[in-house]
Amino acid sequence: MRNDAMKLGWPLLLSGAMAFGMASACSGDGGDGGEGTTCESNSDCTAPNVCLADGSCGPDDQGDAGEEPVIEEEDYVISYVRRTFPPNQEYDVRLYATSDAKHESIVPASADCTPPNLCGVTENLSHFIYMENGEGGFQDIYTAAIDPDSLEVTGALELSESGVLDARVRGAGVAYVDGDTAYYKEIGGEAQVVGVVATEPEGDAAPVPAHWDVDPSSGRTALYQPTLDSVTVLVGELGTPISAEDNLITISGVNFPGEAGSYYIGALPTAFSPDGNLVSFITVGPNNYNACNSNADCSGTAQECGDENRCTAIEATVNIIDMSNASNLGEACSSDAECGPVHRCDAATDDFDRAMCMPQRVVYGLPHFPQQGEPTRAGCDWTLEDGSFAYTDIDSQMTFGEDGRIYVAAARECVRPLGDAAGEGTEANIPLSAITRIDPQTGTYDEIYGNPQGDDFDESRCYDEIEQQVVIDDCITRVVSAKLSPKGNDLIFSATNPNVVDPGLADRTFDMWSVQRDGTEPAWLTREPSTWSVVNFRVHADPRIDDAEEEAAE
């Protein structure tokens, strides 16, 4: 279904259920929103129309995604971390190639992938990365080459970096913090600076980095500087230290009533479009809406009248910045059209001297915690009662497609206690979840695949007693994370292993799946036993297929 991003302060209304695995769209706006309709903001127009400068809905040639790319068959490789369950937990990293459906462990004997150690594979499948945790939280990074033909690790692990912090695999290398500065280093190359991301502590303690990220493919870097009630967003270019000149906008939660709540301290998951023009990041913090004098003026779910006289609530939100129009962020505006095709005019009242261009805001729902509103209640309680929001959580993994959309999984972490009977007005026995697709221009999302209708997990829907085999066409699962394949034809995702028979394990035991980008042709890929569960994964182009195609072209 199509969901508005609440541009002018009205609550997100989810209406109706969607058939399993199929995307649908509807508009909650007044009027038809078609071309020529009078508008004040993009939310008054139905996609793909936007609110133009003349105050009417129409197609926008700025940033238009164009025709939907054709879906074709594609082979790729999935690297995934799996683990067994306590008390004797084991961790493993495996490669699964769709071309031959083989999956093998690639962890060298000298590597221990049990947390806090970390293991991974570079995007180009050239190297296995082992990040060993040491005293004080400092890490040593080791690498080992992967043979491009056999996809097996060759040779011993070699030390690449020592005594670093906050290491992660990015692109064809690793990113890490050394001292107070973050770097990206391609395996075998020279370190490129991201910028100063940490403050030096007192004594011998380790530096404490702010949240930062880097995308070698687009050449973009991001740094988030939080306070107790706000976060400043900086976006720069890899190789040039991020600085005050890269400051784009500060998102403030100071209006939220009560004491500051450290809303933005911690990870802010980030994604970059392939061309680096769009930057998306997730916040779970206060969003401000229409002007108010009391709570009676606030109609949105759990909203209260804030300290700065605007209605507000803590919400799970995807924020989107258009770098080609980044200069207008924070500037005065009177309509969305003045902020470009992506940004919104934060115009809560007719008092336009308070209005400014802000990042696009796509709200998914209220988090279950912290409790909020009047009376104070948990998010699941608020939203179960009025049905205004489907989701409480947005997954940390986002990917941009060639269609210009953002793909991300979302879930409603509200579950009926085991043993309680199902009934009208009750939660499901596993979290409602789906892969969603965001349109950055309209600030809306629709659901591609999953269980957005909130059906119960039932093992009988995943197993054919007559044929004595697992079936997935009607199998209800919990979707955890989703990523596009390298060429954008498929969505690869982790979800409930259909071998599971206990609803209590359906939200704990995950395996790898795929579905076409349009939500059709689901496939259960790795077929792991239910004694293992996927923790995280990456998707890679298969170097053997790419090499073969190049040779054929020659």
Secondary structure, DSSP 4 states (H G I P E B T S, - for coil): --B---TTSPPP---S---TT-------SSS---TT-B-SSGGGS-TT-EE-TTSBEE---SS---SPPPP----EEEEEEEEE-SSS--EEEEEEETTTTEEEE---TT----TTSEEEE-TTS-EEEEEEE-GGG-EEEEEEEE-TTT--EEEEEEEEEEEEEEEEEETTEEEEEETTEEEEEETTS-EEEEEE-EE--STTPPPEEPEEEEETTTTEEEEEEE-SSEEEEEEEETTS-B-GGGEEEEEE-TTSSSS---TT-S---EEE-TTS-EEEEEEEEEEEEEE-SSGGG--STT-EE-TTSEEEEEEEEEEEEEGGGGGGBTSB-SSGGGGTTT-EE---SS-GGG-BEE-EEEEEE--SSS-BTTTTB-HHHHHHHH---S-SEEEEEEEE-TTS-EEEEEEE---PPTTPPP-TT---SS-EEEEEEEETTTTEEEEEEEETT-PPP-GGGGEETTTTEE--TT----EEEEEE-TTSSEEEEEEE-TT---GGGTTT-EEEEEEETTS-S-EE-S---TTEEEEEEEEEE-HHHHHHHHHHH-
